[in-house]
């Protein structure tokens, strides 16, 4: 019986193992090779800075630890993703590529086009899964809003993917592992190195803690604070970087929010209620807009946080 080909899971802005369809699908298809490419072009772009890398590094460390519980490594490749694909082709021959669709900037768009061209040239299947509200090829969300909302509801109400418990690690993964996670924070990648003392820490565990604090406590003052710069950093959700880097999935946040709303509505009169979800926040379109802007706004949110505590941190140009 022929051996199943290697299933490469390309982590990008989805640094988690929970509700990760590409990882779950790859584990069912054959030996799994999880990879993350530290690409120079991404980190030398004008919209990248030290605070972004620190958040990503935190999240990669967390992801590496999570994958280890599944018996899988996280291969950290320093260099362009296409060079990694060439190396994988030379080493393994045939393989399949799994990832989430990414909605980023012009650099990531061009990078993904290069990956698509490489896969077509080498007859390598690339399985992409959606995780957000962006529908590729859709000319206008406004023109047929009902159709867009229908597909959004279908995506957001689908069961979350469970982390695979019987995954098999690909042999020979060490050849594609350039740096240990303990060294990530020491890398100098050519980005702006302005410090951000009060930046948000990354990682799924931090994201879950931030979310729980919002729906259980901080959200009580959301309605009256969100438009006030000195209060919004504390009483807003502060999920922007966690959605931008995918330590939490949009679907699990939406489902959690809806469960919390139902719980609040069932609370008997006279009992304490947490009200983190004013009409403007509970609307799924508003949450989607929050994610859509998160990549561009995450460093600005960090800056507001520093400004609130007295640190003077200049904005990174976008």
C-alpha positions in Angstrom: 0.0 0.0 0.0 1.4 3.4 -1.0 2.3 5.7 1.8 0.2 8.9 2.1 2.0 12.0 1.0 3.3 14.6 3.5 0.6 17.1 4.5 2.2 20.5 5.0 0.3 22.9 7.2 1.3 26.4 6.5 0.6 28.6 9.5 0.2 32.3 8.7 -2.3 34.5 10.6 -3.9 31.5 12.3 -1.6 30.7 15.2 -3.7 28.2 17.1 -4.6 24.5 17.0 -8.3 24.9 18.0 -10.8 25.6 15.2 -8.1 25.1 12.7 -9.6 23.3 9.7 -6.4 23.0 7.7 -4.6 21.2 10.6 -7.6 18.9 11.2 -7.9 18.0 7.5 -4.2 17.5 7.1 -4.1 15.1 10.1 -6.8 12.9 8.5 -4.9 12.8 5.2 -1.4 11.7 6.2 1.8 12.6 8.1 1.7 16.3 9.2 4.5 18.9 8.8 3.5 22.2 10.5 5.5 25.2 9.3 5.8 28.9 9.8 8.0 31.0 7.5 9.7 34.0 8.9 9.9 36.0 5.6 12.2 39.0 5.3 9.8 40.8 3.0 7.0 40.8 5.6 9.0 42.1 8.4 10.9 44.7 6.5 7.6 46.3 5.2 6.8 49.8 6.5 3.7 48.5 8.4 5.8 46.1 10.5 7.5 46.9 13.7 9.1 45.4 16.8 5.8 45.3 18.7 4.2 43.3 15.9 7.1 40.8 15.9 7.0 40.5 19.7 3.3 39.7 19.6 3.9 37.1 16.8 6.8 35.6 18.7 4.7 35.2 21.8 2.0 33.5 19.7 4.5 31.2 18.0 5.9 30.0 21.3 2.3 29.3 22.5 1.5 27.5 19.2 4.7 25.4 19.5 3.7 24.3 23.0 0.2 23.5 21.8 1.4 21.5 18.8 3.7 19.5 21.1 0.7 18.3 23.1 -0.5 16.7 19.8 2.9 15.1 19.1 3.7 17.6 16.4 6.7 20.0 15.9 6.5 23.6 14.7 9.1 24.1 11.9 10.3 27.7 11.9 11.8 28.5 8.5 13.8 31.7 8.0 13.4 32.7 4.4 10.8 33.0 1.7 8.0 30.5 1.6 8.7 29.6 -2.0 12.2 28.6 -1.1 10.7 26.4 1.6 8.4 24.8 -1.0 11.4 24.1 -3.2 13.2 22.4 -0.3 10.1 20.4 0.6 9.8 19.2 -3.0 13.4 18.1 -3.1 13.2 16.3 0.2 9.8 14.6 0.0 8.8 14.7 -3.6 5.0 14.9 -3.6 3.2 16.7 -0.8 -0.1 18.6 -0.2 -0.3 22.1 1.2 -2.9 23.2 3.7 -3.6 26.8 4.9 -6.2 29.3 5.7 -7.0 32.1 3.2 -5.3 35.3 4.3 -6.6 38.8 3.8 -3.5 41.0 4.4 -1.7 43.7 2.6 -0.2 44.1 -0.9 2.9 42.1 0.1 0.9 39.1 1.4 -1.3 39.2 -1.7 1.6 39.1 -4.0 3.3 36.3 -1.9 0.2 34.2 -2.1 0.1 34.6 -5.9 3.6 33.4 -6.0 2.7 30.3 -4.0 -0.3 29.7 -6.2 1.9 29.8 -9.3 4.4 27.5 -7.7 1.7 25.0 -6.8 0.3 25.0 -10.3 3.7 24.6 -11.8 4.6 21.6 -9.6 1.1 20.1 -9.6 0.9 20.4 -5.8 -2.6 20.6 -4.3 -3.1 23.7 -2.1 -6.2 23.4 0.1 -7.3 26.8 1.5 -10.0 27.2 4.1 -11.9 30.4 5.0 -11.9 31.7 8.5 -13.3 35.2 8.1 -16.1 37.0 6.4 -14.1 37.9 3.3 -15.3 36.1 0.2 -12.7 36.1 -2.6 -14.0 37.2 -5.9 -17.1 38.9 -4.4 -17.6 42.2 -6.3 -19.7 43.9 -3.7 -21.0 42.9 -0.3 -23.5 45.8 -0.4 -25.0 44.8 -3.7 -26.3 41.5 -2.4 -26.2 41.9 1.4 -28.6 39.1 2.1 -26.4 36.6 0.3 -23.3 37.8 2.1 -25.0 37.6 5.5 -26.3 34.1 4.7 -22.8 32.8 3.9 -21.5 34.6 7.0 -24.0 32.9 9.2 -23.3 29.5 7.7 -19.5 30.0 8.4 -20.0 31.4 11.9 -22.5 28.8 13.1 -20.7 25.8 11.7 -19.1 23.6 14.5 -15.6 24.6 15.4 -12.9 22.2 14.3 -11.3 20.1 17.1 -7.6 19.7 17.5 -6.5 16.4 16.0 -5.5 13.9 18.8 -4.1 11.2 16.5 -1.9 13.2 14.2 1.3 11.6 12.9 4.4 13.9 12.6 6.2 13.8 9.3 9.7 12.2 9.4 12.7 14.5 8.6 11.0 17.7 9.8 14.3 18.8 11.4 15.7 19.8 8.0 13.2 22.6 7.8 13.6 23.9 11.4 16.0 26.8 11.4 15.5 28.4 14.8 14.2 27.3 18.2 11.2 29.2 19.7 13.4 30.4 22.6 15.4 32.5 20.2 12.5 34.2 18.5 12.5 37.3 20.6 16.2 37.9 19.9 15.8 38.0 16.1 16.5 41.3 14.3 14.5 41.3 11.1 15.0 44.8 9.8 11.8 46.3 11.3 11.3 49.5 13.3 12.7 48.8 16.8 10.8 51.5 18.7 9.9 49.9 22.0 6.4 49.5 23.2 6.6 48.9 27.0 2.9 48.3 27.5 2.2 46.2 24.4 -0.3 43.4 24.6 1.3 40.0 25.0 0.5 37.4 22.3 -0.6 33.8 22.4 -3.8 31.9 22.6 -3.8 31.7 26.4 -3.5 35.5 26.6 -6.2 36.0 24.0 -8.6 33.7 25.9 -7.9 35.6 29.1 -8.5 39.0 27.4 -11.8 37.7 26.0 -13.0 36.3 29.3 -12.2 39.5 31.1 -14.2 41.4 28.5 -17.4 39.3 28.5 -17.3 38.8 32.3 -16.2 42.2 33.6 -14.7 44.9 31.3 -17.6 44.8 28.9 -19.9 46.3 31.5 -18.5 49.8 30.6 -18.2 49.1 26.8 -21.1 51.3 25.8 -20.1 54.4 27.5 -16.3 54.0 27.0 -15.7 52.8 23.4 -15.7 56.3 21.9 -13.3 57.7 24.6 -9.6 57.2 23.8 -8.5 57.2 27.5 -11.1 54.5 28.4 -11.5 52.5 25.2 -8.2 50.7 25.6 -9.4 49.2 28.9 -13.1 48.7 28.2 -13.0 47.7 24.6 -12.6 44.0 23.7 -8.8 44.4 22.9 -9.1 41.5 20.6 -7.7 43.3 17.5 -4.2 41.7 17.5 -5.6 38.3 18.6 -8.0 38.3 15.6 -5.3 39.7 13.3 -2.8 36.9 14.2 -5.5 34.2 14.7 -4.8 33.1 18.2 -8.5 33.1 18.5 -10.8 32.3 15.6 -13.5 34.7 14.5 -16.0 31.8 14.7 -15.3 30.9 18.3 -15.5 34.6 19.4 -18.9 35.0 17.6 -20.2 31.8 19.1 -18.9 32.7 22.6 -20.5 36.1 22.4 -23.8 34.7 21.4 -23.8 32.2 24.2 -23.0 35.0 26.6 -25.8 37.1 25.3 -28.3 34.2 25.7 -27.0 33.7 29.3 -27.5 37.4 30.1 -31.0 37.4 28.7 -31.9 34.4 30.8 -30.6 36.0 34.0 -33.6 36.6 36.4 -34.4 40.3 37.1 -32.6 41.7 40.1 -29.5 39.6 39.6 -26.2 41.1 38.5 -25.7 41.1 34.8 -22.6 41.7 32.7 -23.6 43.7 29.7 -20.6 43.6 27.3 -22.7 43.5 24.2 -24.5 46.7 23.2 -26.3 46.5 19.9 -23.4 48.0 18.0 -21.1 45.2 19.2 -23.3 42.2 18.9 -24.0 42.8 15.3 -21.9 40.2 13.3 -21.2 42.8 10.6 -19.7 45.1 13.2 -17.5 42.2 14.5 -16.4 41.4 11.0 -15.5 45.1 10.4 -13.5 45.0 13.6 -11.5 42.1 12.2 -11.1 43.6 8.8 -9.5 46.6 10.3 -7.6 44.8 12.9 -4.4 44.2 10.9 -4.0 47.9 10.2 -5.2 49.0 13.6 -3.4 46.6 16.0 -0.3 48.7 16.3 -2.4 51.8 16.8 -4.2 50.2 19.6 -0.9 49.3 21.2 0.1 52.9 20.9 -3.0 54.1 22.5 -2.3 51.8 25.4 1.1 53.2 25.8 -0.2 56.8 25.6 -2.7 56.0 28.3 0.1 55.0 30.7 2.4 57.9 29.8 4.8 56.2 27.4 5.4 58.2 24.2 5.4 55.7 21.3 5.2 57.0 17.8 2.8 55.4 15.4 4.2 53.0 12.9 3.5 54.3 9.3 0.9 52.3 7.4 
